[in-house]
Amino acid sequence: MNDSHDSELYVLPLVVRIERATPPERTDALEAAAMAVLSLLDDPGEWTAELHAWQSTGKIRKVVRRARGAEWRRALALPGRTVEHRTAEVRVHPPVPLDAWPRDLARLQVSGTELADTVEPSPAVSPVLWENPRLGMSAGKAMAQAGHAAQLAWWASDDAQRAAWRERGLTVSVRTAPSQERFDELVAAGLPVVRDAGFTEIEPGSCTFVADAPWLAAHAASG
């Protein structure tokens, strides 16, 4: 990256636990990542300043790394918050400058995080974060993108809608859109859409996820 402002760029670290014998289901990991981001947005606690610095750049970059065994235990020892969601465990850490990652996070693997669903995901409940079926993202990439979609949905919700979402445990469903045509329809509907910056895996400007919920659709229709 050659941006002269890189030193000011913050990123949000997410760590997914992937033990060799018991990897999480892909959908569970994506949903856990989205819920971890929402947890921090809803209640940053002692990390309010870091969250503000991250969001004030206008870039909501997230990096997903994987850990197991002692690596996971070291991640747990660092400031952060863990979301346990069915088969998945994802830890969100406070935003850090791009060039100042904690050592125990920086040493974790980031690329090639692959997961699969071995069982059919349960019926989706709103809000649904729809993945573009054409892109074929790795699980790690898709986790970051699902986190972006959840964040855009949060920003598009008013206080009452956020309160109702909070009462439901800030849950989300992540699903692959049933067809490219349906995904394109959702993009065109004015719902929150994630357009990737193109740092890894896919072309810049690619639409990766769309966030869909009745209140988001109502906002889109009124806008």
N, C-alpha and C positions, 0 to 999 in steps of 0.2 A: 504494500500500500504506500502511496506517495503523497497522501493528503498532508498538508503542512499542519493540520490540526489533529493529527493522530495522537499526539501526546495528551490532548484534552479529551479524547474519546474514551468513554467508559463502556464496559461490557458487563452483561449479567451472566455469571457462571452458574450452570446447572450440571449436576453430577448424577448420573443414573447408575444404580447398583446392578451389575450384571455378573452374577456368580456363574461359573462354568456349568455346574450341574443344574442350576435353577434360574435360567434367564427369565426375565419377565415377558409377558405377552406384549407384542408391539403396541396394540391399541391401549393397553393399560399404561405403558410407559409414556405414550403421547398425551394421554389424558392427565397423568400425574404431573408431567412437565407444565401443562397449561394451568393446572390447579396450583402448582407451586408458584408460578408467576402471579396468579391472582391473589394468592395469600399475601405476597409481599406488597402488591399494589394496595390491597385493602387495609393492611396493617403493617406498615414498615417498621414500627417500633423504634428501636435505637438506630436504625439505618435510614432514617428520614433524609439526612443530608446526602448520603450516598445515592439514594433513589432520586433525589432532586437533581444531583449533578449528572446522573445518567440520562434522565428524561430531558433535561434542559439542552442537551446537545442536538435534539431533534432526531437522533438515531437511537433505536431501541435494540441494538445488537445483542444477541445472546449466543453463547458458545456452550455446547453440550459435550461433556467429557464422561468417560465411563470408568468405573472403579470396581474392584472386588477385594475381598479379604482385607489385608492390612491397609491397602489403599483406601478402601471405604472407611475403615476405622479412623484413618488420618483425616479424611474429609469431614467425618463427624466431629472431630476435635476442633475444627475451625468454625468461626461464626457462621451461622446459617440456620436453615429451617428445613426439616424433612417432611415430605408428604408421602404417606403410605396409601396406595390405591390398588386394591385387589392384589395382583402379583407383583406390582412395581413399587420401588422406592426411589424417589428423586429428591435430591437435596438442592435447594436454591441458596446461594450465598449472596451477600450484599454486593452491589456493583463495584467493580474495580477498574482502575485505569488500564487501558489496553496493554501497556508495557509494564505493569506492576502487579502481576498475578502472584498470589501466595505460592510459595514453592511447591507445597504439597498438592495444589491444584494444577499448576503449570506442568508438572511432570506426568499428569494423567493423559491417556490416549484420547484423541479427539476424532480422528478420521476412521471411517470404516465401521462405525457402530451399526450393526445389523441385528434386527430382531424379526420374529415372525409371529403370527397368530396361529396357535395350534387348535383353537376352538373358535366357533363363531361368536363375535361380540354380542352382548345383550342388546335388546332394542334400545335405540337412541332416545335420549331425553334432551329437551332444550336447555341451554343452547347447544347447537351442533356446529362443530368446526369441520367443514368439508374440505378434504384434501383433493388436490388436482390429480385425477387418475392417470394423466399422461406423463407426469414427471419422473416417477420411479425414484423418489428420494430415499437415501439411507435413513434408518431410524433416527440417528442422531440429528441429521438435518431436519427431518420432519418434526422432531421434538421441539427444536428451536422455532420452527415456523408455526407450530401449533401454539407455542407460547406467545408469538407475535399476534396471532389471531385472537387469542383470549384477551390480550392487552387492548387491542383495537375495540373489541366488543365491550370491555370495561369502560373505556373512554367514551364510547357511544351511548352508555347507559346513564340515566339520571339517578338521583339519590334514592328514590323509591325503588327503582328497578335493581339497583345494587343491593339495597337492603333485603329485597325478596330473594335475590341470588345468594346473598350471604346466609339467609335462613336455610337454604337448600345445601349449604356446605360448599358453596362455590364450585359445584360440580359442572362438568361439561361432558359432552360426548364427542369423540373424534371418529369420523368415518370417512372412507374414500367415496367420493361422489359416484353415483351409479353409472354415469356416462359423462363423456366430455361435453356433450350437448347440455346436460343438466348443470354441470359446473359452470359453463359459460353463461347460462341463464341466470345463475345466482350472482355471478360477477356483474352482469348487466343490470341487476335489480337494485343496485345502489347500497348493498350491504357492505359491512367492513371487509375489505379485501387486502390480503398481504401480497405486496409486490416485492420480490426479493432483490437485494442489492447486487447479487451475483458474485459474492466473494468466493463461494464454493459450490461445486457440483452443477449448478444450473445457470442459464443465461440471465443476465441482468434484466430486471423488469418482468420476469416470469410471475404469473399469479399462482401462488402456492396453496393458499387456503382462503376460504370465505367463511365468515362467522354468521350463523343464521339463528334467529330466535324471533318469536312474534313481536316483541317490542322493538327489535332491531329493524324488522321489516316495516313496522309502523313508522319508525323514524325515517326510513328510506322513502316511504310513500309520501310522507308529509314534506320531505325535503325537495 
